[in-house]
Amino acid sequence: MSESAHLPTHGNTKEAILARMASLRDHDVNWRAGRAWSLVFDAGDEVSELLQAAYTMFFAENGLNPTAFPSLRRFETDVVAMTGHLLGAANAGDDIVGNMTSGGTESLLLAVKTARDWARSRRPAIRTPEMVLPITAHPALAKAAHYFGVTAVYVPVRADFRADVAAMTAAITPNTILLVGSAPSYPQGVVDPIRELGQVALARGLLLHVDACVGGMMLPFARRLGYAVPPFDLSVPGVTSLSVDLHKYGYAAKGASVILYRGADLRRFQFFVQTAWPGGIYPSPTMTGTRPGGAIAAAWAVMNYLGEAGYVNLAAQVMAAARKLKQGINATPGLHVLGSPDMSVLAIGSTRLDIYDVGDELTLAGWHLDRQQSPPSLHMTVNMAHVAVTDSFLADLAHAVQQVSQPDARRRLAAGGLRVAQKIVHALPPRLVTRLTSVASRTLGQGSGLSGRTAPMYGLIGSLPSQDNVDDLVLDLLDQLTRPTLES
Ligand SMILES: *Cc1c(COP(=O)(O)O)cnc(C)c1O
């Protein structure tokens, strides 16, 4: 099949197109074999077949107008009710309401937008609203602050990586409208002290959002299995909203998350309506207009298929695999798991090795782990695909540590090049560094003999004199990545 960067003059055959897509997919990370420790949550072929059938059945339908598709309205209200029951409605009087969204980011954007509009109505004297959150909170919250004109006030976490409630309390000002905690946080997988945050929120008249995007469909089932899960959901006094992604441990198709609120009065601030549009009265509960029916339908299908027993069964396997990995990592000389993760999300750190070098060795061995910083670590989200590969991963991890402990000539070379780059960078005026970073992003991003190795890039980033330079470097990369390429 021939391709170009513009629309083909004549179409191709179905067979040619599908074959081409399959061959392009060959270069993707191999999540089916459990090689990727992020991005994909797969509960096996049975669930996958159901998701595809449900998604396909509703792939053309549009959740924009619930009156046109009572089926989708029913799916969404059922899904919200099921998650609300799982994560909130503790007392008969609790009015837990919510909506489905396209993902955790949209749920968090809405939580912040709702808080801002609540404050505009209830505390109109506030001109520059602030939200106080632990540094470990997901970047979607920073994005929300950026989009909606709320100042994000970041507070360092405790030595155990959990939110420091005393420090967060001290960061509250007359402009504060919202506190945020995670259950668990993405970087180290620990649940913040939500009960204590709830007490502060109640005492100070603030909203409190719990980001349970990754944990909301795992923690309740882990608790049922006897794992010690701290209180984290809407049953905790003071928690006013909670986000939970169904396309993570809910094992739904991508594009499914839920935002829940304590009370319809609060959720009202999420809604939008334009009544004067010549196209008609346009009400909109969430951020998107057209909403894919498939994602809503598939979420409903998988929740009804697995039921509580199915989720508990999946959680049992994932939690056991996570525990085994934790023990294996802590038993590997030079490595340790950061903090004491409450679930199946964890980070590998080291006090004596360059953990990014370990990550590069794992990459060369065919594993995909995200790199983290402050402190440097490798990230793992354990799911069903990993249950069968824990032993081979731990073996490769031990081998990677061995390799890194005796650096070969090639790595020494890369490290030497980096040291020179660092010297140069420190000596240059900031304007030139900006230029250099854009060059570096091009050379380090593709080819240049460093493919598969990211440690040098992280080293370079760490050596840049200001955060602005880092932002520029990464935005340059983003620009490169979203330009058309024609190779393979
Ligand atoms: C994944 C995640 C998000 C963002 O969700 P998306 O679906 O990727 O938009 C937010 N918070 C936490 C803790 C997450 O793990």
The ligand as an SDF file (V2000), in Angstrom:
LIG
                    3D

 15 15  0  0  0  0  0  0  0  0999 V2000
   -4.1360    7.8700   35.1350 C   0  0  0  0  0  0  0  0  0  0  0  0
   -4.2730    8.8600   36.2050 C   0  0  0  0  0  0  0  0  0  0  0  0
   -4.8530   10.1100   35.9630 C   0  0  0  0  0  0  0  0  0  0  0  0
   -5.1940   10.6060   34.5770 C   0  0  0  0  0  0  0  0  0  0  0  0
   -6.0600    9.7810   33.8870 O   0  0  0  0  0  0  0  0  0  0  0  0
   -6.1160    9.7170   32.2890 P   0  0  0  0  0  0  0  0  0  0  0  0
   -7.1690    8.6970   32.0730 O   0  0  0  0  0  0  0  0  0  0  0  0
   -4.7540    9.2920   31.8160 O   0  0  0  0  0  0  0  0  0  0  0  0
   -6.4930   11.0430   31.7770 O   0  0  0  0  0  0  0  0  0  0  0  0
   -5.0480   10.9390   37.0420 C   0  0  0  0  0  0  0  0  0  0  0  0
   -4.6640   10.5790   38.2690 N   0  0  0  0  0  0  0  0  0  0  0  0
   -4.0780    9.4040   38.5450 C   0  0  0  0  0  0  0  0  0  0  0  0
   -3.6710    9.0640   39.9410 C   0  0  0  0  0  0  0  0  0  0  0  0
   -3.8530    8.5050   37.5100 C   0  0  0  0  0  0  0  0  0  0  0  0
   -3.2340    7.3380   37.7570 O   0  0  0  0  0  0  0  0  0  0  0  0
  1  2  1  0
  2  3  1  0
  2 14  2  0
  3  4  1  0
  3 10  2  0
  4  5  1  0
  5  6  1  0
  6  7  2  0
  6  8  1  0
  6  9  1  0
 10 11  1  0
 11 12  2  0
 12 13  1  0
 12 14  1  0
 14 15  1  0
M  END
$$$$
